[in-house]
Amino acid sequence: MTFIELAEKVLAEQKQPLTANEIWQFATDKGYDQLLNSNGKTPWATLGAQIYVNARDNNKTPFDVVGTRPKRFYLKKLKSQIDLKKYEDIQENVPLERPYKSSYLEKDLHAFLTYYAFFFLRCYTKTINHSTSGKKEFGEWVHPDIVGCYFPIDEWKNHVLELSSAIGNISIRILSFELKRQLSFSNLRESFFQTVSNSSWANEGYLVASEISKDEDFMNELTRLSSAFGIGVIKLNIEDPNSTEIILPAKFRENLDWETINKLAMNKDFEDFLKRIKVDITSREIRKEKYDKILESEELVKRIAKSVS
């Protein structure tokens, strides 16, 4: 049984909108979790992430959503049997109120990006500490804040991995992230071109922020820059990490810029990241503990709530 099949089964039986956590609780009560085709250590988090991703595909998903804080899911085919009005205005365990206070720091957002990257982009991340660089002559804009790698190891069968390795075509994907607390006209060009400078070597480069201006002129300019330079934009949701989304997609670059990667390797964190990728590919086993720690969504929200209180 897949996670999506499990969610469909629970929602079909309960015939009411449920949060991702409630779906998991009902599934474990019924023993459906034992039927999952998964060996992950946090299946409840994977379930939530997959439901959120699936529900965004309006044409193919069996799910629909009601409410925002928290979001609840129900089956489209049961819509006529559910009184949705009583779920629309429910707000539970709301940790923050908009507008956000400015007391949280950029570094407080790293764990949110790591969570999103793992569950939604299927990549393992490594935070790059700029102070560990061995040389300073390359200027200010050199290193991204976070790098990530997508491996096919968990998805490909062994004989496919063996063949791809034999012909030198392991389909890993390297991602680069520049993280900001907020984006508006006041810092758009500096933040965007810092991202271009720090991320254009990777297969995909992203500018990431938790607060992004909704001004129409600003969004038009951000969209223009994204289209022109191929940089994607991710909006972190610090109230509901599963609602983080890519608002502008990154352009995939087939080839990595190895000259720049070689220059970036002057940073020990980045060098260790490269070594780790090679070891994991060779051993065909991803050592999750060697990358940034992945916290549960509830823990992320609790931590950021303390920062802004």
C-alpha positions in Angstrom: 0.0 0.0 0.0 1.3 3.5 -0.9 0.9 6.5 1.4 -1.7 8.0 -1.0 -3.7 4.7 -1.0 -3.6 4.7 2.8 -4.9 8.2 3.0 -7.7 7.4 0.5 -8.7 4.4 2.5 -8.9 6.3 5.8 -10.9 9.2 4.3 -13.3 6.8 2.5 -14.0 5.1 5.8 -14.2 8.2 8.0 -16.3 10.3 5.5 -15.1 13.6 7.0 -12.3 16.0 6.5 -9.1 15.1 8.5 -5.7 16.7 9.0 -2.7 14.7 7.9 -1.9 13.9 11.5 -5.5 12.6 12.0 -5.3 10.4 8.9 -2.1 8.9 10.3 -3.7 8.3 13.7 -6.7 6.5 12.3 -4.4 4.5 10.0 -2.3 3.3 13.0 -5.4 2.5 15.0 -6.6 0.3 12.2 -3.2 -1.2 11.6 -3.0 0.1 8.0 0.5 1.5 8.7 1.7 -2.1 8.8 0.7 -2.4 5.1 2.8 0.5 3.9 5.6 -0.2 1.4 8.0 2.0 3.3 11.0 1.6 5.6 11.3 5.3 6.5 11.8 6.3 10.2 9.2 9.0 10.1 6.3 7.6 8.0 3.8 10.1 9.5 5.8 13.0 8.1 6.1 11.3 4.7 2.4 10.7 4.6 1.7 14.4 5.3 4.1 15.6 2.7 2.8 13.3 0.0 -0.8 14.3 0.7 0.0 18.0 0.4 2.0 17.4 -2.8 -0.8 15.2 -4.3 -3.5 17.6 -3.3 -1.9 20.4 -5.3 -2.5 18.6 -8.6 -6.0 19.7 -9.2 -6.6 17.6 -12.2 -5.4 14.2 -10.9 -5.7 14.3 -7.1 -8.5 12.4 -5.4 -8.3 14.9 -2.5 -9.7 18.3 -1.9 -8.9 20.8 0.9 -11.0 22.7 3.4 -9.7 25.2 6.0 -6.3 26.7 6.3 -5.1 26.5 9.9 -5.1 23.5 9.9 -5.8 22.2 6.4 -8.1 19.2 6.3 -8.4 16.8 3.4 -11.4 14.9 2.1 -12.2 12.9 -1.0 -13.7 14.8 -3.9 -16.1 12.0 -4.6 -17.6 12.4 -1.1 -18.0 16.2 -1.3 -21.8 16.0 -1.5 -21.9 14.0 1.7 -19.9 16.4 3.8 -21.0 19.6 5.5 -17.9 21.7 4.6 -19.1 24.9 6.3 -18.3 23.7 9.8 -14.7 23.1 8.9 -14.0 26.3 7.0 -13.4 28.6 9.9 -11.8 26.1 12.4 -8.4 27.3 13.7 -6.5 25.1 16.0 -3.1 25.5 17.7 -2.3 28.7 15.9 1.3 29.6 17.0 1.7 32.9 15.2 -0.2 36.0 14.2 0.5 38.0 11.1 2.2 40.3 10.5 5.3 38.5 11.7 7.6 40.1 14.2 11.1 40.6 13.1 12.8 38.8 15.9 13.5 35.5 14.2 16.7 35.2 12.3 17.6 33.9 8.8 19.4 30.9 10.4 16.1 30.0 12.1 14.7 29.2 8.6 17.4 26.7 7.6 15.6 23.8 9.3 12.4 24.7 7.4 14.2 24.5 4.1 15.8 21.2 5.0 12.4 19.8 5.9 10.8 21.0 2.6 13.8 19.8 0.5 13.7 16.3 2.0 10.0 15.6 1.8 9.0 17.6 -1.3 12.2 17.8 -3.4 13.5 14.5 -2.2 17.0 15.8 -1.6 19.4 15.8 1.3 20.8 19.2 2.3 24.0 20.5 3.8 24.3 24.0 5.4 27.4 25.8 4.2 29.3 27.9 6.8 31.0 30.7 5.0 33.6 31.1 7.7 35.1 27.7 6.9 36.4 28.9 3.5 40.1 28.8 3.1 40.4 31.8 0.8 38.9 35.2 0.7 40.0 36.6 -2.6 37.0 35.5 -4.6 34.7 38.2 -3.2 31.6 38.3 -1.1 29.2 36.4 -3.3 30.6 32.9 -3.6 28.9 30.3 -1.5 25.2 29.5 -1.3 23.6 29.1 2.2 22.5 25.5 1.6 23.2 22.9 -1.0 21.3 19.7 -1.6 21.5 16.5 -3.6 18.8 14.3 -5.0 19.8 10.6 -5.3 18.0 7.9 -7.3 19.3 5.3 -4.9 16.0 5.0 -3.0 14.0 4.7 -6.2 16.0 2.7 -8.7 16.4 -1.0 -8.7 20.0 -2.4 -8.1 20.4 -3.6 -11.7 19.4 -0.1 -13.0 21.9 1.6 -10.7 24.6 -0.9 -11.8 24.0 -0.1 -15.4 23.9 3.6 -15.0 27.1 3.5 -12.9 28.8 1.4 -15.6 28.1 4.0 -18.3 28.9 6.9 -16.0 25.4 8.3 -15.9 24.2 8.3 -12.3 21.3 10.8 -12.3 22.0 12.8 -9.2 20.7 16.4 -9.1 22.6 19.1 -7.2 20.5 22.1 -5.9 21.7 25.4 -4.5 19.7 27.6 -2.1 20.1 31.2 -1.1 18.1 32.0 2.0 16.6 35.3 3.1 14.1 36.2 5.8 12.1 38.6 3.6 12.0 39.7 0.0 10.7 43.1 -1.2 11.8 45.9 -3.5 14.3 47.1 -0.9 16.5 44.0 -1.2 15.3 42.3 -4.4 18.1 43.0 -6.8 20.9 42.4 -4.3 19.3 39.1 -3.1 18.5 37.9 -6.6 21.9 38.5 -8.1 23.6 37.1 -5.0 21.6 33.9 -5.7 22.6 34.0 -9.4 26.3 34.4 -8.4 26.1 31.7 -5.7 23.9 29.2 -7.5 24.4 29.3 -11.2 26.8 26.3 -11.1 24.1 23.9 -9.9 21.5 21.9 -11.7 18.9 24.1 -10.0 19.2 27.3 -8.1 16.6 28.8 -5.7 16.1 32.0 -3.8 14.2 31.2 -0.6 12.3 33.5 1.8 9.6 33.3 4.4 8.1 36.7 3.8 7.6 37.8 0.2 6.0 41.0 -0.8 2.6 40.7 -2.6 3.0 44.0 -4.4 2.0 43.5 -8.0 4.9 45.4 -9.5 7.4 43.6 -7.2 6.0 40.2 -8.2 6.2 41.1 -11.9 9.8 42.1 -11.5 10.6 38.9 -9.5 8.9 36.8 -12.2 10.9 38.6 -15.0 14.2 38.0 -13.2 13.4 34.4 -12.5 12.5 33.8 -16.2 15.6 35.6 -17.4 18.1 33.9 -15.2 16.5 30.5 -14.5 16.5 31.0 -10.7 13.5 29.5 -8.8 11.7 31.1 -5.8 10.5 29.2 -2.8 8.2 30.7 -0.2 8.7 29.1 3.2 5.6 28.8 5.4 6.7 29.0 9.0 3.1 28.4 10.3 2.6 25.2 8.2 5.9 23.8 6.8 3.9 21.4 4.5 2.4 24.5 2.8 5.8 25.8 1.7 5.8 26.0 -2.1 7.8 26.8 -5.2 6.1 30.0 -6.5 8.5 30.3 -9.4 10.2 27.2 -10.9 13.9 26.9 -11.4 15.3 26.2 -14.9 17.0 22.8 -14.9 20.6 22.9 -16.1 21.8 19.6 -17.6 25.5 20.2 -16.9 27.1 21.3 -13.7 29.8 24.0 -13.7 32.7 22.0 -12.5 35.2 24.9 -12.5 33.0 26.8 -10.1 32.4 23.6 -8.0 36.2 23.2 -7.8 36.5 26.8 -6.5 33.7 26.3 -4.0 35.5 23.2 -2.6 37.8 25.7 -0.8 35.0 25.7 1.7 35.3 22.7 4.0 31.6 22.2 4.4 31.1 22.1 0.7 34.1 19.8 0.2 32.7 17.5 2.8 29.3 17.6 1.0 31.0 16.5 -2.3 32.9 13.7 -0.5 29.7 12.5 1.1 27.8 12.3 -2.2 30.6 10.2 -3.7 30.6 7.8 -0.7 26.8 7.4 -0.8 26.7 6.8 -4.5 29.6 4.2 -4.3 28.1 2.4 -1.3 24.5 2.8 -2.6 23.4 3.8 0.9 22.5 7.3 1.9 23.8 8.1 5.4 21.0 10.5 6.4 22.8 11.5 9.6 25.7 13.0 7.6 23.4 15.7 6.2 21.4 18.4 7.9 19.0 17.1 10.6 15.4 16.8 9.5 13.0 17.9 12.2 9.3 17.1 12.3 7.0 19.9 11.2 5.5 20.3 14.8 9.0 20.9 16.2 9.8 23.4 13.5 6.7 25.4 14.4 7.4 25.3 18.1 11.0 26.6 17.6 10.0 29.5 15.4 7.1 30.4 17.7 9.7 30.8 20.5 11.8 33.1 18.3 8.9 35.5 17.5 7.2 35.5 20.9 
